[in-house]
Amino acid sequence: MECPVCGNPLRLEPSTFPSHDAPCPCCGCLVWLASPDVATCRPTEESLSEVLQRLAKSSHAHPSTTLRLDFREIEHLTGPVVRWLVKAAVQTSATGRKLELCHVCPDIREVFQITRLDRLFEIKD
């Protein structure tokens, strides 16, 4: 298995808590090992830009068909971060994967709807 963010091989021991999560030893992004088809990471506001840049620049084919970004800790998006989000969505689509966002705060969701970016990726609750 590879990290959905940086592409480095993962040899993680999931936590024993119900979440079954663990940080990637390379990029530090929190990764969930819920199923082989979905890889989930939860960036912070500070790490979101770097996570999106890595996703947008990645050309490797990750075995997961869906990459899910948990926006639980994200309250604001800057212009450059939105640009990287669009690039990441295009790149994941080009490699046959899907980018999902979950736990998006109402303000960011409204911006996505106004700008029609909500059509570029799936937003889940």
KESE-448838 format. One line per 8 residues: number of its first residue (from 1); for each residue x, y, z of N, C-alpha, C, CB. Coordinates in Angstrom, 2 decimals, padded with zeros to 5 digits. Glycine has a CB too. Layout:
N
NUM	X Y Z X Y Z X Y Z X Y Z | ...
# end
This chain:
125
1	000.84 -001.18 000.00 000.00 000.00 000.00 000.88 001.23 000.00 -000.96 000.00 001.22 | 000.44 002.28 -000.68 001.16 003.55 -000.74 000.35 004.64 -000.06 001.46 003.93 -002.20 | 001.07 005.65 000.43 000.41 006.82 001.00 -000.34 007.54 -000.12 001.44 007.78 001.71 | -001.62 007.90 000.07 -002.36 008.60 -000.98 -001.86 010.01 -001.22 -003.81 008.63 -000.64 | -001.04 010.52 -000.32 -000.55 011.89 -000.45 000.83 011.94 -001.09 -000.51 012.56 000.91 | 001.79 011.20 -000.53 003.17 011.31 -001.02 003.60 010.14 -001.89 004.10 011.44 000.13 | 002.84 009.06 -001.91 003.15 007.93 -002.76 004.19 006.97 -002.21 003.61 008.42 -004.04 | 004.71 007.23 -001.04 005.70 006.33 -000.46 005.02 005.07 000.09 006.48 007.04 000.66
9	005.74 003.96 000.03 005.16 002.72 000.54 004.83 002.84 002.03 006.13 001.55 000.31 | 003.69 002.27 002.41 003.26 002.31 003.80 003.39 000.93 004.42 001.81 002.81 003.92 | 003.96 000.91 005.57 003.97 -000.29 006.39 003.50 000.17 007.76 005.41 -000.99 006.45 | 002.22 000.43 007.84 001.65 001.03 009.04 001.01 -000.02 009.93 000.62 002.08 008.67 | 001.10 000.25 011.19 000.37 -000.53 012.17 -000.78 000.36 012.63 001.29 -000.98 013.38 | -002.00 000.08 012.18 -003.12 000.92 012.57 -003.31 000.94 014.08 -004.40 000.45 011.89 | -003.83 002.04 014.57 -004.09 002.16 016.00 -005.17 001.17 016.40 -004.51 003.61 016.37 | -005.22 000.89 017.67 -006.24 -000.04 018.17 -007.54 000.67 018.47 -005.73 -000.76 019.41
17	-007.56 001.98 018.33 -008.78 002.73 018.53 -009.73 002.42 017.38 -008.50 004.25 018.65 | -011.00 002.73 017.55 -011.96 002.42 016.49 -011.64 003.07 015.14 -013.32 002.86 016.92 | -010.85 004.12 015.11 -010.59 004.80 013.84 -009.63 004.05 012.93 -010.06 006.17 014.11 | -008.78 003.20 013.48 -007.79 002.44 012.70 -006.95 003.36 011.81 -008.49 001.38 011.83 | -006.43 004.42 012.40 -005.64 005.37 011.64 -004.18 005.31 012.08 -006.19 006.79 011.82 | -003.31 005.89 011.26 -001.90 005.96 011.57 -001.27 007.04 010.69 -001.19 004.57 011.37 | -000.22 007.73 011.17 000.42 008.74 010.33 001.38 008.10 009.33 001.18 009.77 011.19 | 001.47 008.68 008.15 002.45 008.24 007.16 003.83 008.59 007.72 002.21 008.92 005.75
25	004.78 007.65 007.72 006.10 007.95 008.27 006.90 008.96 007.44 006.88 006.67 008.39 | 006.51 009.16 006.20 007.25 010.10 005.34 006.69 011.52 005.44 007.19 009.62 003.89 | 005.39 011.69 005.12 004.82 013.05 005.08 004.06 013.40 006.36 003.90 013.19 003.89 | 003.76 012.40 007.20 003.08 012.67 008.46 001.59 012.82 008.37 003.63 013.88 009.06 | 001.03 012.72 007.16 -000.41 012.87 007.00 -001.11 011.67 007.64 -000.79 012.99 005.51 | -002.20 011.94 008.34 -002.94 010.88 008.99 -003.72 010.09 007.95 -003.89 011.46 010.06 | -003.52 008.78 007.92 -004.13 007.92 006.91 -005.02 006.89 007.60 -003.04 007.22 006.05 | -006.23 006.70 007.06 -007.14 005.68 007.55 -007.05 004.47 006.65 -008.59 006.22 007.61
33	-007.13 003.32 007.23 -007.05 002.08 006.48 -008.40 001.37 006.52 -005.93 001.17 007.04 | -009.43 002.10 006.17 -010.80 001.58 006.30 -011.10 000.47 005.30 -011.80 002.70 006.12 | -010.69 000.62 004.06 -010.94 -000.40 003.05 -009.89 -000.26 001.96 -012.38 -000.28 002.46 | -009.69 -001.28 001.13 -008.68 -001.18 000.08 -009.07 -000.20 -001.03 -008.44 -002.54 -000.52 | -010.35 000.15 -001.13 -010.79 001.03 -002.20 -010.78 002.51 -001.83 -012.15 000.65 -002.64 | -010.68 002.81 -000.52 -010.74 004.20 -000.07 -009.58 004.48 000.87 -012.10 004.51 000.62 | -008.81 005.52 000.55 -007.76 005.98 001.45 -008.14 007.38 001.91 -006.34 005.97 000.75 | -008.12 007.60 003.20 -008.56 008.87 003.77 -007.42 009.51 004.53 -009.77 008.67 004.69
41	-007.26 010.83 004.37 -006.29 011.55 005.19 -006.96 012.81 005.71 -005.00 011.89 004.38 | -006.48 013.26 006.88 -007.04 014.44 007.52 -005.94 015.49 007.70 -007.69 014.08 008.89 | -005.79 016.38 006.73 -004.78 017.43 006.88 -005.26 018.52 007.84 -004.43 018.04 005.52 | -004.31 019.27 008.36 -004.64 020.45 009.16 -004.61 021.65 008.22 -003.64 020.63 010.36 | -005.03 022.82 008.71 -004.97 024.01 007.86 -003.53 024.29 007.44 -005.57 025.24 008.59 | -002.57 024.00 008.35 -001.17 024.26 008.07 -000.61 023.29 007.02 -000.37 024.17 009.34 | -001.09 022.05 007.00 -000.54 021.05 006.09 -001.35 020.87 004.81 -000.44 019.72 006.79 | -002.53 021.49 004.71 -003.40 021.27 003.56 -002.73 021.63 002.24 -004.67 022.06 003.71
49	-002.06 022.77 002.19 -001.41 023.19 000.95 -000.38 022.16 000.48 -000.74 024.55 001.14 | 000.44 021.69 001.40 001.46 020.69 001.04 000.82 019.38 000.61 002.40 020.45 002.23 | -000.22 018.95 001.29 -000.91 017.71 000.93 -001.47 017.83 -000.49 -002.04 017.40 001.94 | -002.11 018.95 -000.80 -002.70 019.14 -002.13 -001.63 019.24 -003.21 -003.58 020.40 -002.14 | -000.52 019.91 -002.90 000.56 020.00 -003.88 001.10 018.61 -004.20 001.70 020.89 -003.36 | 001.27 017.78 -003.19 001.76 016.42 -003.43 000.77 015.61 -004.24 002.05 015.72 -002.09 | -000.52 015.76 -003.94 -001.53 015.05 -004.71 -001.56 015.52 -006.16 -002.91 015.23 -004.07 | -001.46 016.83 -006.36 -001.52 017.38 -007.71 -000.31 016.98 -008.54 -001.62 018.89 -007.66
57	000.82 016.82 -007.91 002.05 016.48 -008.64 002.27 014.98 -008.77 003.25 017.11 -007.95 | 001.48 014.19 -008.06 001.71 012.75 -008.09 001.27 012.17 -009.42 000.98 012.05 -006.93 | 002.10 011.30 -009.95 001.75 010.65 -011.20 001.61 009.15 -010.99 002.80 010.94 -012.27 | 001.83 008.68 -009.76 001.73 007.25 -009.49 000.27 006.83 -009.39 002.49 006.89 -008.19 | 000.01 005.62 -009.70 -001.35 005.09 -009.59 -001.50 004.43 -008.23 -001.66 004.08 -010.75 | -002.23 005.05 -007.37 -002.46 004.51 -006.03 -003.49 003.40 -006.14 -002.94 005.62 -005.05 | -003.33 002.32 -005.39 -004.29 001.22 -005.50 -005.71 001.59 -005.06 -003.80 000.06 -004.70 | -005.85 002.61 -004.24 -007.19 003.03 -003.83 -007.85 003.79 -004.97 -007.13 003.90 -002.55
65	-009.10 003.51 -005.21 -009.81 004.20 -006.28 -010.35 005.55 -005.81 -010.93 003.35 -006.80 | -010.48 005.72 -004.51 -010.98 006.98 -003.95 -009.99 007.53 -002.93 -012.38 006.78 -003.31 | -009.65 008.81 -003.09 -008.83 009.51 -002.11 -009.75 010.48 -001.40 -007.59 010.24 -002.78 | -009.90 010.33 -000.11 -010.83 011.15 000.66 -010.03 012.08 001.56 -011.80 010.28 001.50 | -010.30 013.39 001.43 -009.69 014.38 002.31 -010.72 014.80 003.34 -009.17 015.63 001.50 | -010.38 014.62 004.59 -011.26 014.98 005.70 -010.96 016.42 006.08 -011.07 014.02 006.92 | -011.92 017.31 005.82 -011.75 018.74 006.07 -012.21 019.14 007.48 -012.52 019.54 005.04 | -012.30 018.20 008.38 -012.78 018.46 009.73 -012.02 019.60 010.42 -012.67 017.19 010.57
73	-010.73 019.74 010.14 -009.92 020.77 010.80 -009.68 022.00 009.92 -008.60 020.18 011.22 | -010.37 022.08 008.78 -010.16 023.18 007.84 -011.34 024.14 007.93 -009.99 022.65 006.39 | -011.06 025.40 008.26 -012.11 026.41 008.34 -011.97 027.49 007.28 -012.09 027.04 009.70 | -010.77 027.65 006.71 -010.52 028.71 005.72 -009.68 028.14 004.59 -009.80 029.93 006.38 | -009.91 028.66 003.37 -009.10 028.29 002.22 -008.57 029.56 001.56 -009.91 027.43 001.21 | -007.30 029.56 001.25 -006.73 030.68 000.52 -006.82 030.40 -000.98 -005.25 030.93 000.94 | -006.60 031.42 -001.79 -006.63 031.25 -003.24 -005.66 030.19 -003.73 -006.32 032.56 -003.91 | -004.39 030.23 -003.27 -003.45 029.19 -003.71 -003.87 027.78 -003.30 -002.08 029.49 -003.15
81	-004.48 027.63 -002.14 -004.94 026.31 -001.70 -006.07 025.82 -002.61 -005.40 026.36 -000.22 | -006.97 026.72 -002.99 -008.05 026.33 -003.90 -007.47 025.90 -005.24 -009.06 027.51 -004.10 | -006.45 026.61 -005.71 -005.79 026.25 -006.97 -005.19 024.84 -006.88 -004.68 027.28 -007.31 | -004.52 024.53 -005.77 -003.94 023.20 -005.59 -005.03 022.14 -005.46 -003.03 023.18 -004.37 | -006.16 022.51 -004.86 -007.27 021.57 -004.75 -007.80 021.20 -006.13 -008.39 022.17 -003.88 | -007.93 022.18 -007.01 -008.38 021.93 -008.37 -007.37 021.05 -009.11 -008.61 023.25 -009.13 | -006.08 021.38 -008.98 -005.05 020.57 -009.63 -005.05 019.14 -009.11 -003.67 021.20 -009.42 | -005.24 018.97 -007.81 -005.27 017.63 -007.23 -006.47 016.85 -007.76 -005.33 017.71 -005.69
89	-007.61 017.49 -007.90 -008.80 016.83 -008.43 -008.59 016.40 -009.88 -010.03 017.75 -008.32 | -007.98 017.26 -010.67 -007.71 016.94 -012.07 -006.72 015.78 -012.17 -007.17 018.17 -012.81 | -005.66 015.83 -011.35 -004.64 014.78 -011.39 -005.19 013.43 -010.95 -003.46 015.16 -010.52 | -005.97 013.42 -009.88 -006.52 012.14 -009.42 -007.48 011.57 -010.47 -007.24 012.30 -008.06 | -008.24 012.44 -011.10 -009.15 011.99 -012.15 -008.38 011.43 -013.35 -010.06 013.15 -012.60 | -007.27 012.07 -013.68 -006.45 011.63 -014.82 -005.82 010.26 -014.58 -005.35 012.64 -015.10 | -005.64 009.89 -013.32 -005.06 008.58 -013.00 -006.14 007.56 -012.65 -004.08 008.71 -011.84 | -007.40 007.90 -012.96 -008.49 006.95 -012.75 -009.00 006.87 -011.33 -008.06 005.63 -013.17
97	-008.65 007.86 -010.52 -009.12 007.86 -009.13 -010.15 008.96 -008.94 -007.93 008.06 -008.15 | -010.74 008.98 -007.77 -011.75 009.99 -007.44 -011.30 010.71 -006.18 -013.17 009.35 -007.26 | -011.48 012.03 -006.16 -011.17 012.83 -004.97 -012.47 013.20 -004.28 -010.35 014.11 -005.34 | -012.58 012.85 -003.01 -013.75 013.19 -002.20 -013.33 014.09 -001.06 -014.44 011.92 -001.66 | -014.20 014.99 -000.70 -014.01 015.83 000.48 -015.12 015.49 001.46 -014.02 017.37 000.12 | -014.77 015.40 002.72 -015.80 015.14 003.72 -015.62 016.10 004.89 -015.76 013.67 004.20 | -016.69 016.29 005.65 -016.72 017.19 006.80 -016.30 018.62 006.43 -015.82 016.65 007.92 | -016.81 019.10 005.30 -016.51 020.45 004.83 -017.41 021.43 005.57 -016.71 020.58 003.27
105	-016.82 022.47 006.15 -017.62 023.44 006.91 -018.58 024.18 005.97 -016.70 024.46 007.66 | -019.70 024.68 006.49 -020.72 025.32 005.65 -020.20 026.50 004.82 -021.84 025.79 006.52 | -019.29 027.30 005.37 -018.77 028.45 004.63 -017.97 028.01 003.40 -017.89 029.32 005.54 | -017.13 027.01 003.56 -016.33 026.52 002.44 -017.25 025.82 001.43 -015.22 025.55 002.93 | -018.21 025.07 001.92 -019.16 024.40 001.02 -019.91 025.43 000.17 -020.17 023.55 001.83 | -020.30 026.55 000.79 -021.02 027.61 000.05 -020.13 028.21 -001.03 -021.49 028.71 001.02 | -018.86 028.44 -000.72 -017.92 028.96 -001.72 -017.78 027.98 -002.88 -016.53 029.24 -001.09 | -017.69 026.69 -002.57 -017.59 025.67 -003.62 -018.84 025.69 -004.50 -017.40 024.28 -003.00
113	-020.02 025.89 -003.90 -021.26 025.92 -004.68 -021.33 027.16 -005.55 -022.47 025.85 -003.75 | -020.97 028.31 -005.01 -021.02 029.56 -005.77 -020.07 029.52 -006.96 -020.67 030.75 -004.87 | -018.88 028.98 -006.75 -017.87 028.91 -007.81 -018.01 027.65 -008.67 -016.47 028.96 -007.21 | -018.97 026.81 -008.33 -019.24 025.55 -009.03 -018.09 024.55 -008.94 -019.55 025.83 -010.48 | -017.23 024.72 -007.97 -016.17 023.75 -007.75 -016.71 022.46 -007.14 -015.11 024.32 -006.85 | -017.92 022.53 -006.61 -018.52 021.32 -006.05 -018.81 020.27 -007.13 -019.82 021.67 -005.31 | -018.73 020.66 -008.40 -018.91 019.72 -009.49 -017.61 018.97 -009.82 -019.42 020.44 -010.74 | -016.50 019.48 -009.33 -015.20 018.90 -009.64 -014.88 017.70 -008.75 -014.12 019.96 -009.49
121	-015.37 017.71 -007.55 -015.14 016.61 -006.62 -016.40 016.38 -005.81 -013.93 016.90 -005.70 | -016.50 015.20 -005.27 -017.67 014.85 -004.47 -017.48 015.34 -003.04 -017.92 013.32 -004.49 | -018.52 015.94 -002.49 -018.48 016.42 -001.11 -019.45 015.57 -000.30 -018.84 017.94 -001.02 | -018.91 014.93 000.73 -019.71 014.06 001.60 -019.79 014.69 002.99 -019.10 012.63 001.67 | -020.81 014.30 003.73 -020.94 014.80 005.11 -020.15 013.98 006.07 -022.38 014.82 005.53
# end
